[in-house]
Amino acid sequence: MVFFEFFEMMALISLVLFARDWYAVLKTCAHKKSLPQELTDTTKY
């Protein structure tokens, strides 16, 4: 039982780190305005 809890904790930590890294990458791309206009223009929605 402890084995499964350990794997669950590792999965959550890896998901959080993955999401944080992707957020940093997307933030730098949006700062450079290199994303397509459809992704940067949120006033349409």
N, C-alpha and C positions, 0 to 999 in steps of 0.2 A: 504494500500500500504506500509506503514511503517512497518507493521507487517511482510510482506514477506521479506522486505529488512533486517530486524533484523534476521530472520531465515536464510537467505542466508549468512549473516556475521557470524553467529554462526557456520554454516556448514563449511565455509571456515576455520575458526579458528580451529575447531576440526580436520579437515583434515590435516592442517599444523602440529598441535601438534601430531597427530597420526603418520604422516610420519616421523617427527623428532625423536619420541621415537623409531620407528622401525629401523631408520638409526643408532641410538646409539646402539641398541641391536645387529644388524647385524655387526656393526663395532667391537664390543667386541668379537663376535663369530669369525670373520675373524682374529682378533688379536690372539686369542687362537688357530687358525688353527683347529677348531672343525667342520668346514663346510666340506662337501664332496669335493673331488678333482674336480669334474665337475663344482662346483660353484666357487672355488677359482682359477682354472686355466683358465685365460682369453686369453692365447696366442693362443689357438686353433681357436678361432673365429677371 
